[in-house]
Amino acid sequence: MSATPRSTRSKPKNPGSQSALRQLNQQRIIETLMGGPATQAELSRQTGLSTATVSNIVKIMQDSGLASTEPITSSGRRALNVRLNSNGAVAVGIDFGRRHLRVVLASLSYHVIAEESVMLPLGHQSEEGIQAAVVLLEKLLRESGVDRSAVVGAGVGIPGPIDRRTGTVAQGAILPEWVGINILQHLEETLKFPVYIDNDANLGAWSEVTWGPHTGVSNLMFLKIGSGIGAGLILNGAPYYGNVGITGEIGHATIHEQGLVCRCGNRGCLETIASTTTMIELLSRGEDRPLTPADIVRKALARDPATLRVVDDAGLAVGRALGNVANLINPEVIVVGGPLAGLGNLLLEPIRRGLVRHAVPVIGETTTLTMSSLGDRAEALGAAALVFQYAGIRRAQTD
């Protein structure tokens, strides 16, 4: 896989491209093989794909280690049986946060082999975060008995926009110390296997349609509310990346034109009203220590009046921003994730009020709003799923 150009591997193609179509077809074959081995003819019948398409994708999967084949006799004829290498192909999912790091090892059958998270110091440099990821990954591989040769690649989530032309962290990231760094190159040189990098909200969306309960949803928006606020989009069944990969920056939608100055330089952005950073600043006044997102959840569930007011104000602002986005893309489902997911309806209800108020009535009425069931694992699980979606495709493009 080392022959694959790094710049190509870092950016999935646009949803309408040939590569994106091949990716979706590969996922259909993988889902079919989850039920057990099948011949290429059976795969063609069950997926509705042509025999030539199935043969081509099976070869791609075989070359990348995702599947193996063996000749058999079926109905008196010679055939090629295909099976997933679920025990031999492992994906790594890495989620970098402002203060946390989570690493997941997953098999092709969407089974978590091992996972662990650790805290990172606020304001950590990229080298510090990457080294922590290496140490944690080696620990998980050792403890789970997985050999490095079984690793197909690593998916990595970053809390900020990624310029997919260069693999660099763009201005506006929650980790300002990482801005301008070619994080893709750093990670590949350190980890020593292929890396697929994406924004954490994009990976949250991807996790919902692979690991989560929304596998049949073609138009989904994942909203992550944390130190920053970002959105990941699945449109027409595929991740949407726009022109250079910087999409879903809903946290910088203007809510109050005369509001506080945002870290992006504008005034009154959604993040200045509804991020966990803003909530913590408001609620930590008079406290003997700064609160954490977990404290916000705890105090809100205990019906603390000030916390409930801050959560309600934040939810209404988020709903207003979502209403404008929903009017543009008309999603079937909007999933809310991040460290405040434990608030449940205490956060969803004001978001829903804001959404209904600012969306076209029929859109507000028909858009499902729900909290993520994957919790703080969503981004890392999405990163692992990203590896299986693109590993074989990227290999084939340069063979």
C-alpha positions as CSV (number, residue, x, y, z in Angstrom):
1,M,0.0,0.0,0.0
2,S,3.0,2.3,0.3
3,A,2.8,2.9,-3.4
4,T,-0.4,4.9,-3.0
5,P,0.2,8.7,-3.2
6,R,-0.4,10.3,0.1
7,S,-2.4,13.2,-1.4
8,T,-4.8,10.8,-3.1
9,R,-5.3,8.6,0.0
10,S,-6.1,11.6,2.2
11,K,-9.1,12.8,0.3
12,P,-12.1,10.6,-0.8
13,K,-13.4,11.7,-4.1
14,N,-16.6,13.7,-4.6
15,P,-19.8,11.7,-4.1
16,G,-20.6,11.7,-7.9
17,S,-17.1,10.4,-8.9
18,Q,-16.2,7.0,-10.1
19,S,-14.2,6.4,-7.0
20,A,-17.1,7.2,-4.7
21,L,-19.4,4.9,-6.7
22,R,-16.8,2.1,-6.4
23,Q,-16.7,2.8,-2.6
24,L,-20.4,2.4,-2.3
25,N,-20.5,-0.8,-4.3
26,Q,-17.7,-2.2,-2.2
27,Q,-19.7,-1.4,0.9
28,R,-22.6,-3.3,-0.5
29,I,-20.4,-6.3,-1.1
30,I,-18.9,-6.1,2.4
31,E,-22.4,-5.9,3.9
32,T,-23.5,-9.0,1.9
33,L,-20.3,-10.9,3.0
34,M,-21.1,-10.1,6.6
35,G,-23.6,-13.0,6.4
36,G,-20.9,-15.4,5.4
37,P,-18.9,-16.4,2.3
38,A,-20.5,-16.2,-1.1
39,T,-19.5,-16.9,-4.7
40,Q,-19.1,-13.9,-7.1
41,A,-22.3,-15.0,-8.9
42,E,-24.2,-14.9,-5.6
43,L,-22.8,-11.5,-4.8
44,S,-23.9,-10.2,-8.1
45,R,-27.5,-11.5,-7.5
46,Q,-27.7,-10.3,-4.0
47,T,-26.3,-6.8,-4.6
48,G,-27.7,-6.2,-8.1
49,L,-24.2,-5.4,-9.4
50,S,-22.9,-6.7,-12.6
51,T,-20.6,-9.8,-12.5
52,A,-17.8,-7.6,-14.0
53,T,-18.2,-5.0,-11.2
54,V,-18.2,-7.7,-8.5
55,S,-15.1,-9.3,-10.0
56,N,-13.2,-6.0,-10.1
57,I,-14.1,-5.0,-6.5
58,V,-13.4,-8.5,-5.2
59,K,-9.9,-8.3,-6.8
60,I,-9.4,-4.8,-5.1
61,M,-10.5,-6.2,-1.7
62,Q,-8.2,-9.3,-2.2
63,D,-5.2,-7.2,-3.1
64,S,-5.7,-5.0,0.0
65,G,-6.2,-7.9,2.4
66,L,-9.9,-7.2,3.0
67,A,-11.0,-10.5,1.5
68,S,-9.8,-13.9,0.3
69,T,-11.0,-16.2,-2.5
70,E,-10.9,-19.9,-3.2
71,P,-12.1,-21.9,-6.2
72,I,-15.1,-24.2,-5.5
73,T,-17.7,-26.1,-7.4
74,S,-21.2,-24.6,-7.3
75,S,-24.1,-26.3,-9.1
76,G,-21.7,-28.4,-11.0
77,R,-19.7,-25.4,-12.2
78,R,-16.4,-24.0,-11.1
79,A,-16.8,-20.8,-9.1
80,L,-14.8,-18.4,-6.9
81,N,-15.9,-18.2,-3.3
82,V,-15.3,-15.0,-1.5
83,R,-14.9,-14.4,2.3
84,L,-14.0,-11.4,4.5
85,N,-10.7,-11.6,6.3
86,S,-12.4,-10.3,9.5
87,N,-9.7,-12.0,11.6
88,G,-6.8,-10.9,9.5
89,A,-7.7,-7.3,8.7
90,V,-7.8,-4.7,11.5
91,A,-8.5,-1.0,11.3
92,V,-7.2,1.6,13.7
93,G,-9.5,4.5,14.7
94,I,-7.8,7.5,16.4
95,D,-9.8,10.5,17.7
96,F,-7.7,13.5,18.7
97,G,-9.6,16.0,20.9
98,R,-8.7,19.2,22.6
99,R,-8.0,17.3,25.9
100,H,-8.5,13.7,25.0
101,L,-7.2,10.9,22.8
102,R,-9.1,7.7,22.0
103,V,-7.8,4.7,20.0
104,V,-10.0,1.8,18.7
105,L,-9.0,-1.5,17.1
106,A,-11.8,-2.9,14.9
107,S,-12.4,-5.9,12.7
108,L,-14.1,-6.0,9.3
109,S,-17.2,-7.4,11.0
110,Y,-17.6,-4.1,12.8
111,H,-16.5,-5.7,16.1
112,V,-14.4,-3.6,18.5
113,I,-11.3,-5.6,19.4
114,A,-9.9,-3.1,21.9
115,E,-10.2,0.6,22.8
116,E,-9.0,3.0,25.3
117,S,-8.9,6.8,25.9
118,V,-6.5,9.0,27.8
119,M,-6.4,12.7,28.7
120,L,-4.1,15.1,26.9
121,P,-2.9,18.4,28.3
122,L,-4.7,21.5,27.1
123,G,-2.7,23.2,24.4
124,H,-0.7,20.1,23.5
125,Q,1.6,20.2,20.4
126,S,1.0,17.8,17.5
127,E,4.1,15.8,18.3
128,E,2.9,15.2,21.8
129,G,-0.5,14.1,20.7
130,I,0.9,11.8,18.0
131,Q,3.4,10.2,20.4
132,A,0.6,9.6,22.9
133,A,-1.4,7.9,20.1
134,V,1.6,5.7,19.2
135,V,2.1,4.6,22.8
136,L,-1.6,3.8,23.3
137,L,-1.8,2.0,19.9
138,E,1.2,-0.2,20.7
139,K,-0.4,-1.0,24.1
140,L,-3.7,-2.1,22.5
141,L,-2.0,-4.2,19.8
142,R,0.1,-5.9,22.5
143,E,-2.7,-6.6,24.9
144,S,-5.1,-7.8,22.2
145,G,-2.5,-10.0,20.5
146,V,-2.9,-8.3,17.1
147,D,0.2,-8.2,14.9
148,R,1.0,-4.9,13.2
149,S,1.0,-6.7,9.9
150,A,-2.8,-7.2,10.3
151,V,-3.4,-3.5,10.4
152,V,-4.9,-2.2,7.1
153,G,-4.5,1.4,8.1
154,A,-5.5,4.1,10.5
155,G,-8.4,6.5,10.3
156,V,-7.7,9.7,12.2
157,G,-10.2,12.4,13.4
158,I,-9.1,16.0,14.0
159,P,-11.3,18.6,15.7
160,G,-11.0,21.2,12.9
161,P,-11.1,21.7,9.2
162,I,-8.7,19.6,7.0
163,D,-7.5,21.0,3.7
164,R,-7.9,17.8,1.7
165,R,-5.6,19.0,-1.1
166,T,-2.6,19.0,1.3
167,G,-3.6,17.0,4.4
168,T,-2.9,20.1,6.6
169,V,-4.9,21.3,9.5
170,A,-6.6,24.6,8.4
171,Q,-7.3,27.8,10.3
172,G,-10.2,27.4,12.7
173,A,-9.2,24.2,14.4
174,I,-9.9,23.7,18.1
175,L,-6.2,22.7,18.3
176,P,-4.6,26.0,17.1
177,E,-1.1,24.5,17.8
178,W,-1.8,22.0,15.0
179,V,-2.8,24.6,12.3
180,G,-0.6,24.5,9.2
181,I,1.0,21.2,10.1
182,N,0.9,18.4,7.5
183,I,-0.6,16.0,10.1
184,L,-1.1,13.3,7.5
185,Q,2.6,13.1,6.7
186,H,3.5,13.2,10.4
187,L,1.2,10.4,11.2
188,E,2.2,8.1,8.3
189,E,5.9,8.6,9.1
190,T,5.3,7.8,12.7
191,L,2.7,5.0,12.5
192,K,4.4,3.3,9.5
193,F,1.1,2.3,7.8
194,P,-1.5,4.1,5.6
195,V,-3.4,6.9,7.2
196,Y,-6.9,8.3,6.3
197,I,-7.5,11.7,7.9
198,D,-10.8,13.6,8.3
199,N,-12.6,16.1,10.4
200,D,-14.1,14.6,13.6
201,A,-17.6,15.7,12.8
202,N,-17.4,14.0,9.4
203,L,-16.3,10.8,11.1
204,G,-19.2,11.1,13.6
205,A,-21.6,11.2,10.6
206,W,-19.8,8.2,9.0
207,S,-20.1,6.2,12.3
208,E,-23.8,6.8,12.4
209,V,-24.4,5.1,9.0
210,T,-21.9,2.3,9.6
211,W,-21.8,1.5,13.3
212,G,-25.0,3.3,14.4
213,P,-28.7,2.7,14.0
214,H,-28.9,4.8,10.8
215,T,-27.4,2.5,8.2
216,G,-30.3,2.9,5.8
217,V,-30.3,6.7,5.9
218,S,-29.0,8.5,2.8
219,N,-29.2,12.1,4.0
220,L,-27.9,12.6,7.5
221,M,-26.3,15.4,9.5
222,F,-24.1,14.8,12.5
223,L,-23.7,17.8,14.8
224,K,-20.9,17.7,17.4
225,I,-21.2,20.1,20.2
226,G,-18.0,20.4,22.2
227,S,-15.2,23.0,22.6
228,G,-16.1,23.8,19.0
229,I,-19.3,23.0,17.0
230,G,-19.0,21.2,13.7
231,A,-21.2,19.2,11.4
232,G,-20.6,16.1,9.2
233,L,-22.8,15.5,6.2
234,I,-23.9,12.3,4.5
235,L,-25.7,13.3,1.3
236,N,-27.2,10.9,-1.2
237,G,-25.5,8.0,0.7
238,A,-21.9,9.4,0.6
239,P,-19.8,11.8,2.7
240,Y,-19.9,15.4,1.4
241,Y,-16.6,17.3,1.3
242,G,-17.3,20.2,-0.9
243,N,-14.5,21.8,-2.9
244,V,-11.4,21.5,-0.7
245,G,-12.9,19.5,2.2
246,I,-13.9,22.3,4.5
247,T,-17.6,21.8,5.1
248,G,-20.0,21.7,8.0
249,E,-18.5,24.7,9.8
250,I,-21.8,25.5,11.4
251,G,-20.1,26.7,14.5
252,H,-19.2,29.9,12.7
253,A,-22.7,30.7,11.5
254,T,-23.6,34.2,12.7
255,I,-26.3,34.2,15.3
256,H,-25.8,37.7,16.8
257,E,-24.1,40.3,14.6
258,Q,-23.1,42.4,17.7
259,G,-22.1,39.3,19.7
260,L,-18.8,38.3,21.2
261,V,-15.7,38.0,18.9
262,C,-15.2,34.4,17.9
263,R,-11.8,32.8,17.6
264,C,-12.4,32.9,13.8
265,G,-12.4,36.7,13.9
266,N,-16.1,37.2,13.3
267,R,-18.7,38.3,15.8
268,G,-21.6,36.4,17.3
269,C,-20.8,32.9,15.9
270,L,-22.8,29.9,17.2
271,E,-19.7,28.8,19.1
272,T,-19.6,32.0,21.2
273,I,-23.1,31.0,22.4
274,A,-23.4,27.2,22.5
275,S,-20.0,25.6,22.7
276,T,-19.0,23.7,25.9
277,T,-16.3,26.3,26.3
278,T,-18.8,29.1,26.5
279,M,-21.1,27.1,28.8
280,I,-18.2,26.4,31.2
281,E,-17.2,30.1,31.3
282,L,-20.8,31.1,32.2
283,L,-21.3,28.4,34.8
284,S,-17.9,28.4,36.4
285,R,-18.4,31.9,37.9
286,G,-18.4,31.5,41.7
287,E,-17.2,27.9,41.5
288,D,-13.9,26.9,43.2
289,R,-12.7,25.3,40.0
290,P,-13.6,25.4,36.3
291,L,-16.4,23.0,35.4
292,T,-16.2,20.2,32.9
293,P,-18.7,19.1,30.3
294,A,-19.5,16.2,32.6
295,D,-20.3,18.7,35.4
296,I,-22.7,20.5,33.0
297,V,-24.5,17.2,32.4
298,R,-24.6,16.4,36.1
299,K,-25.9,19.8,37.2
300,A,-28.5,19.9,34.4
301,L,-29.8,16.5,35.3
302,A,-30.0,17.7,38.9
303,R,-32.2,20.5,37.7
304,D,-29.8,23.3,38.6
305,P,-31.7,26.5,37.4
306,A,-28.6,28.3,36.0
307,T,-27.4,25.3,34.1
308,L,-30.8,24.6,32.7
309,R,-31.0,28.2,31.4
310,V,-27.6,28.0,29.8
311,V,-28.4,24.7,28.1
312,D,-31.8,26.0,26.9
313,D,-30.2,29.2,25.4
314,A,-27.5,27.1,23.7
315,G,-30.1,24.6,22.3
316,L,-32.2,27.4,20.9
317,A,-29.2,28.9,19.1
318,V,-28.2,25.5,17.8
319,G,-31.7,24.9,16.5
320,R,-31.7,28.2,14.7
321,A,-28.5,27.4,12.9
322,L,-29.8,23.9,12.1
323,G,-33.0,25.3,10.7
324,N,-31.0,27.3,8.1
325,V,-29.0,24.3,7.1
326,A,-32.0,22.0,7.0
327,N,-33.7,24.4,4.6
328,L,-30.7,24.0,2.3
329,I,-30.1,20.2,2.4
330,N,-33.3,18.7,3.8
331,P,-31.7,15.9,5.8
332,E,-33.8,12.9,6.9
333,V,-32.0,12.7,10.3
334,I,-29.9,15.1,12.4
335,V,-27.9,13.3,15.1
336,V,-26.4,15.3,18.0
337,G,-23.2,14.1,19.5
338,G,-20.3,15.2,21.7
339,P,-19.7,15.3,25.4
340,L,-23.2,16.7,26.2
341,A,-25.0,13.7,24.8
342,G,-25.9,12.6,28.3
343,L,-28.3,15.6,28.5
344,G,-30.7,13.8,26.3
345,N,-34.0,15.7,25.9
346,L,-32.8,18.6,28.1
347,L,-30.7,19.6,25.1
348,L,-32.8,18.1,22.3
349,E,-36.0,19.9,23.2
350,P,-34.6,23.5,22.8
351,I,-32.8,22.4,19.7
352,R,-36.0,21.1,18.3
353,R,-37.9,24.3,19.2
354,G,-35.2,26.4,17.4
355,L,-35.2,24.0,14.4
356,V,-39.0,24.1,14.0
357,R,-39.1,27.9,14.4
358,H,-36.5,28.6,11.7
359,A,-37.0,25.8,9.2
360,V,-39.7,25.6,6.5
361,P,-42.6,24.0,8.3
362,V,-42.6,20.8,6.2
363,I,-38.9,20.4,6.7
364,G,-39.1,21.0,10.5
365,E,-41.9,18.5,10.8
366,T,-40.3,15.7,8.8
367,T,-36.7,16.0,10.0
368,T,-35.8,13.5,12.8
369,L,-33.7,14.9,15.6
370,T,-32.0,12.5,17.9
371,M,-29.1,12.1,20.2
372,S,-26.2,9.8,19.2
373,S,-26.2,6.4,20.7
374,L,-22.5,6.0,20.2
375,G,-21.5,8.6,22.8
376,D,-17.9,9.7,22.9
377,R,-16.9,6.7,20.8
378,A,-18.5,8.0,17.6
379,E,-15.5,9.7,16.1
380,A,-13.1,6.9,16.7
381,L,-15.5,4.3,15.4
382,G,-16.1,6.4,12.3
383,A,-12.3,6.7,11.8
384,A,-12.0,2.9,11.9
385,A,-14.9,2.5,9.4
386,L,-13.1,5.0,7.1
387,V,-10.2,2.7,6.7
388,F,-12.3,-0.2,5.4
389,Q,-14.1,2.2,3.0
390,Y,-11.0,3.5,1.3
391,A,-8.1,1.1,1.9
392,G,-8.8,-1.2,-1.1
393,I,-10.0,1.6,-3.4
394,R,-6.9,3.7,-2.9
395,R,-4.6,0.7,-3.5
396,A,-6.2,-0.1,-6.8
397,Q,-6.0,3.4,-8.2
398,T,-2.2,3.1,-8.5
399,D,-1.7,-0.6,-9.2
